[in-house]
Amino acid sequence: MEDKKGSLNAGSAAKAGISFGSALAMVISYTTWHSVGWAIIHGLLSWVYVIYFIIRY
């Protein structure tokens, strides 16, 4: 049996990227707009909002 503790496969890497993208989008949104509602919406959009923010600002 192979020990997979500490290894990162494609599924968990994608999940980690999505989680990081959501957190990053929510932080950017809240610091920019000071609104929890917008932060939640932008967190759902995740990397789309992060890329938009980088291009726009």
C-alpha positions as CSV (number, residue, x, y, z in Angstrom):
1,M,0.0,0.0,0.0
2,E,1.2,3.4,-0.9
3,D,1.1,6.2,1.6
4,K,-0.6,9.3,0.0
5,K,-0.3,11.5,3.1
6,G,1.1,14.8,2.0
7,S,0.9,14.1,-1.7
8,L,-1.2,16.4,-3.9
9,N,-3.1,14.8,-6.8
10,A,-4.9,16.7,-9.6
11,G,-8.3,16.6,-7.8
12,S,-7.0,18.1,-4.5
13,A,-4.9,20.6,-6.4
14,A,-7.9,21.9,-8.3
15,K,-9.9,22.0,-5.1
16,A,-7.2,24.0,-3.3
17,G,-7.0,26.4,-6.3
18,I,-10.7,27.0,-6.2
19,S,-10.7,27.5,-2.5
20,F,-7.8,29.9,-2.7
21,G,-9.4,31.8,-5.6
22,S,-12.6,32.2,-3.6
23,A,-10.8,33.5,-0.5
24,L,-8.7,35.9,-2.6
25,A,-11.8,37.2,-4.5
26,M,-13.7,37.7,-1.2
27,V,-10.8,39.6,0.4
28,I,-10.2,41.8,-2.6
29,S,-13.9,42.5,-2.9
30,Y,-14.4,43.4,0.8
31,T,-11.4,45.7,1.0
32,T,-12.5,47.4,-2.2
33,W,-16.3,47.7,-1.7
34,H,-16.6,47.2,2.1
35,S,-19.7,45.0,1.6
36,V,-20.2,41.4,2.8
37,G,-22.9,40.9,0.1
38,W,-20.5,41.7,-2.7
39,A,-17.8,39.7,-1.1
40,I,-20.0,36.6,-1.2
41,I,-21.0,37.2,-4.8
42,H,-17.4,37.7,-5.9
43,G,-16.3,34.7,-3.9
44,L,-18.8,32.6,-5.9
45,L,-17.3,34.0,-9.1
46,S,-13.8,33.2,-7.7
47,W,-11.0,33.5,-10.2
48,V,-13.2,35.4,-12.7
49,Y,-13.4,38.3,-10.3
50,V,-9.7,38.1,-9.4
51,I,-8.7,38.3,-13.1
52,Y,-11.2,41.1,-13.7
53,F,-9.7,43.0,-10.7
54,I,-6.2,42.6,-12.0
55,I,-7.1,43.8,-15.5
56,R,-9.3,46.7,-14.3
57,Y,-7.1,48.1,-11.5
